[in-house]
Amino acid sequence: MFSSDVKRMYQIIGILFVIVGMIFSLTGGVGLVRQQVAKGSMCETEAIVTVRYSEGTQVEYMAGGSTYRTILHYSSDFLHVGDSITIYYQPEDPEQVRLGEPVIFYVSLFLGLVLLLIGMTAGYYYTKLKRKRQILVDQGKKVYAQVIRVEYDYRYERDYTYARKLVCQYDTPGEPARIFESEPVWAGDPEQLIGKELAVYIDRRNAANYYVDTSAVAFDHGIRVRL
């Protein structure tokens, strides 16, 4: 079972990753498209790296039988003096040059797609968990179980304090008592909850699948998962 905070965490992560993924994907995709369009009217040649700067690279290349030098606004730790790189220049103005497809565009596009995938996966899990709870509330068997003790849930921590889970017991005449554990909650004084009754929704086809409704219990948000 997952607490509402964890479900909200999936939702926030999904939205953030989708937004950032779209930005990276668009940056990489648009950059590659612009490069392809610009290359349509340009000539290809090989340039030799002559000087490396912190924010640029000086290259030397041949165009129309003449030698030119220019500074590209591109630098990489994988680029060294003497290396050969592909550039494109305008035939009518050989000093106007472009790089081939800078690796950064491919990296940006790949990273963007990965972030999009992570974001959509997180969104899928959020939707699935939310739907699972709602199905239990709408279709599950509703009983009231009494809180018999409070335990620490060491999977979740906030400000060096662990979350608690409420252990509830449901007694049915002639049958063994059923024990249910709530999702992690952040109660100011959870021991005061002992003896109270909470609604429990049980899957009619699988009794091991249930949801303890702690909405009546005041608790804070802002948990983080301990890995």
C-alpha positions in Angstrom: 0.0 0.0 0.0 1.1 3.6 -0.6 0.3 6.7 1.3 -1.4 9.7 -0.3 2.0 11.4 0.0 3.7 8.8 -2.1 0.9 8.9 -4.6 1.3 12.7 -4.8 5.0 12.2 -5.1 4.4 10.1 -8.2 2.2 12.8 -9.6 4.7 15.6 -9.1 7.6 13.6 -10.4 5.6 12.6 -13.5 4.6 16.2 -14.3 8.2 17.6 -13.7 9.9 14.9 -15.7 7.4 15.3 -18.6 7.9 19.1 -18.7 11.7 18.8 -18.5 11.7 15.9 -21.0 9.7 18.0 -23.4 12.1 20.9 -23.1 15.2 18.7 -23.7 13.5 16.8 -26.6 12.4 20.0 -28.3 15.8 21.6 -27.9 17.6 18.6 -29.4 15.0 18.0 -32.1 14.7 21.6 -33.2 18.5 21.9 -33.2 18.9 18.8 -35.4 16.2 20.0 -37.8 17.7 23.5 -38.1 21.1 21.9 -38.8 19.6 19.8 -41.6 17.8 22.8 -43.1 20.9 25.0 -43.0 23.1 22.3 -44.5 20.9 22.2 -47.6 22.7 25.2 -49.1 26.1 24.7 -47.6 29.2 22.7 -48.5 30.8 20.1 -46.3 34.5 20.0 -45.4 36.8 18.7 -42.8 38.4 21.2 -40.3 41.4 20.7 -38.0 41.2 21.9 -34.4 44.1 24.4 -33.9 43.2 26.0 -30.5 40.8 25.1 -27.7 39.2 27.8 -25.6 37.0 27.4 -22.5 33.9 28.5 -24.5 35.0 27.9 -28.1 37.3 26.1 -30.6 39.4 27.6 -33.3 39.6 25.5 -36.5 41.4 25.6 -39.8 39.8 24.4 -43.0 40.0 24.6 -46.8 37.2 26.2 -49.0 37.4 27.1 -52.6 41.2 26.5 -52.7 41.9 28.9 -49.8 42.6 28.3 -46.2 40.4 29.8 -43.5 40.4 30.0 -39.7 37.4 30.7 -37.6 36.3 30.2 -34.0 33.3 27.9 -33.4 31.1 28.6 -30.4 31.5 25.0 -29.3 33.9 23.2 -26.9 34.2 19.7 -25.5 36.5 17.8 -23.3 36.6 15.1 -26.0 37.9 17.6 -28.5 41.7 18.0 -28.8 44.1 20.1 -30.9 44.8 18.2 -34.1 41.4 16.5 -34.2 39.3 16.6 -37.4 35.7 17.6 -37.3 33.1 18.1 -40.0 31.9 21.6 -40.7 29.7 23.3 -43.3 30.3 26.6 -45.0 28.5 29.0 -47.3 30.0 28.8 -50.8 29.5 32.6 -51.3 31.0 33.4 -47.9 33.3 30.6 -46.7 33.8 32.3 -43.4 30.2 31.6 -42.4 30.4 28.0 -41.0 28.3 25.6 -39.0 29.2 22.4 -37.2 27.8 19.1 -38.4 25.4 17.7 -35.9 26.9 18.7 -32.5 26.7 15.7 -30.0 24.8 18.0 -27.6 21.7 17.9 -29.8 21.7 14.1 -29.8 22.4 14.0 -26.0 19.6 16.5 -25.4 17.1 14.6 -27.6 18.0 11.2 -26.0 17.9 12.7 -22.4 14.6 14.3 -23.2 13.1 11.1 -24.4 14.3 9.2 -21.3 12.8 11.9 -19.0 9.6 11.7 -20.9 9.5 8.0 -20.4 10.2 8.3 -16.7 7.5 11.0 -16.3 4.9 9.0 -18.2 5.7 5.9 -16.1 5.4 7.8 -12.9 2.1 9.3 -14.1 0.8 5.8 -15.0 1.6 4.5 -11.5 -0.1 7.5 -9.9 -3.2 6.9 -12.0 -3.1 3.2 -11.3 -2.7 3.7 -7.5 -5.4 6.3 -7.4 -7.8 4.1 -9.4 -7.1 1.1 -7.2 -8.0 2.9 -4.0 -11.2 4.3 -5.6 -12.3 0.9 -6.8 -11.9 -0.5 -3.2 -14.0 2.4 -1.8 -16.7 2.0 -4.4 -16.9 -1.8 -4.7 -15.1 -3.2 -1.6 -16.7 -4.6 1.5 -16.7 -1.8 4.2 -16.1 -2.8 7.8 -14.9 -0.9 10.9 -11.7 -2.0 12.6 -10.4 -0.9 15.9 -6.9 0.6 16.2 -5.0 -1.7 18.6 -1.5 -0.3 18.3 0.7 2.1 16.5 4.0 1.0 14.8 6.8 2.9 13.1 7.1 2.6 9.4 10.8 2.8 8.7 10.4 3.2 5.0 9.4 6.8 5.3 11.2 9.6 7.2 10.9 13.3 7.6 13.2 15.5 9.6 14.7 12.4 11.2 11.3 11.2 12.3 9.7 8.1 11.0 6.1 7.7 9.8 3.6 5.6 11.8 1.2 3.0 10.7 -2.0 2.1 12.5 -2.6 -1.6 13.2 -6.3 -2.3 13.3 -8.3 -5.4 14.3 -11.6 -6.5 13.0 -13.5 -9.1 15.0 -16.1 -11.3 13.3 -18.1 -13.7 15.5 -17.0 -17.3 14.9 -14.1 -16.3 12.8 -10.4 -15.4 13.6 -9.7 -11.7 14.1 -8.5 -9.9 11.0 -5.5 -7.5 11.2 -5.2 -4.5 8.9 -2.3 -2.1 8.6 -2.9 1.5 7.4 -0.8 3.5 5.0 1.9 5.6 6.6 0.5 8.6 8.5 2.1 11.6 10.3 0.0 12.1 13.5 1.0 14.4 16.2 0.2 11.9 18.9 -0.8 8.6 17.3 -1.0 6.8 20.6 -4.3 8.7 21.2 -5.7 6.9 18.2 -5.7 3.5 20.0 -9.2 2.4 20.5 -10.7 4.4 17.7 -12.5 2.7 14.8 -11.4 3.3 11.2 -13.3 2.3 8.0 -11.6 -0.5 6.1 -12.5 -1.4 2.5 -11.8 -5.0 1.5 -11.6 -6.4 -2.0 -14.5 -8.9 -2.3 -12.4 -11.2 -4.5 -9.1 -10.9 -2.7 -9.3 -10.2 1.0 -5.5 -9.5 1.1 -6.2 -6.3 -0.9 -7.6 -3.6 1.3 -7.5 0.1 2.2 -7.6 1.6 5.7 -9.3 5.0 5.5 -7.2 7.4 7.6 -8.8 10.5 6.3 -10.4 11.2 9.6 -6.9 11.3 11.2 -5.1 14.6 11.1 -1.6 14.2 9.7 1.0 16.3 7.9 2.6 15.9 4.5 6.1 16.1 3.1 7.5 12.6 3.5 10.4 11.2 1.8 11.1 7.6 1.0 14.1 5.9 2.6 15.8 3.7 -0.1 
